[in-house]
Amino acid sequence: MRLLLEGRGTEVSLLPAIKQGGEGSIHPVSGEPGIVAKVFAHPTRERSEKLRAMLDNPPIVMGNVPVVLAWPQDRLLNRAGECIGYVMPYVRDKEPLFTVSHPGTRPRWADHLSLLRAAKNIALAVSAFHRHGYVVGDLNEFNILIGPDASVAVVDTDSIQVRTQHELFRCQVGKPEFTPPELIQIGTSFSQVDRNPHHDAFGLSVLIFLLLMDGNHPFAARYVGNAARQTQTQRIAQGQWPYSTKRNGAYRPRRQAPPLESLSPRIQQLMRDCFETGHANPTCRPTADDWHRALDEAEAEWNEIGARLRYCYYRVLRPRGWAQKFVVIPERLRSAVARVPRKVWATVACSLVVLLLVFGAVRWWSSDESPHDRINPTNQGIEREVGGEETPWLWKEAQRRNRARR
């Protein structure tokens, strides 16, 4: 298939598709290893104009960070001059967030520190979109790719919401697991909804939760009630977050999920701001910049022994019954000490002071006698030991008895 790159004015040849989807197919470009082409399954004028607006205002990620946005670089035209797709950077050597977040499929390089850095880079990418007036809309675990160096790439960027001075191109797709409750409750099609950054804030928090909580969705829960079990989408719409401090509902965190307390206190608070406070007031959800600052602090804290002990306690020791008996000893001692009245502690302290004074006085009195001044009674009277080592008591007693026999 030969098509025309509008900006370059040159023809390119597309190789067989390496990926097929509902919106189109992805093709390598012959002789261009750094780019791939997306050919729309159903080209429309709206898609063509949306691409033109995106090319005129590309987002820029601030700083020298390993973040790649697979942004359209040029439009693809057929021989009739119609836009049927675009070319974008070819992202290599990266895994979907879904693969990295789950322990069963997680690569060896994906330790906790790498996941913190990857989450921070995702927040930077979303911040770049928002700073340029875009709303991602379709944030999910398959359009975020992560590399061994915690680098991040965002793909399928042509589905985002684009606003120009004269027109709004909405994001027409989305997954229920990453959709905020207010959009689920209205029940309208995505093509009729104007997205806002606080909508993205919900999906971003879900992605970070997946990364840091071993692939567990924040609303995945075990049911402890008696009525009919709700679906996950229904729990999102009603705000039934199992990690809530209130926990009035019939849902509790999954036993396979790590405790929320294993994360840094600041990250815990942002999760609560999103899934508890943000349910009633969506504007209270943490922004991408809020997440970047919190994750940056958590990464710096990871070098401190306290953060690693907290992580080890909740992730390694707490789930094991034999370890709980040891790790709770300090807590039990502390609670027992707190129950002792102050008068008892005052009495014990005074008694210890008196004993120490008596002990000190006895030591001082005994130290006044020099070893050379000790009296050794014999049958001939009193004689004084002069110099040398002190004679053992038994030997002195034997000498005394011998002298008595004479």
Secondary structure, 3 states (H helix, E strand, C coil): CEEEECCCCEEEEECCCCEECCCEEEEEECCEEEEEEEEECCCCHHHHHHHHHHHHCCCCCCCCCCEEECCCCEEEECCCCCEEEEEEECCCCCEEHHHHHCCCCCCCCCCHHHHHHHHHHHHHHHHHHHHCCCECCCCCCCCEEECCCCCEEECCHHHCEEECCCCEECCCCCCHHHCCHHHHHHCCCHHHCCCCHHHHHHHHHHHHHHHHCCCCCCCCEEECCCCCCCCHHHHHHHCCCCCCCCCCCCEEECCCCCCHHHCCHHHHHHHHHHHHHHHHCHHHCCCHHHHHHHHHHHHHHCCCHHHHHHHHHHHHHCCCHHHHHHHCHHHHHHHHHHHCCHHHHHHHHHHHHHHHHHHHHHHHHHHCCCHHHCEEEECCEEEECCCCCCCCHHHHHHHHHHHHHC
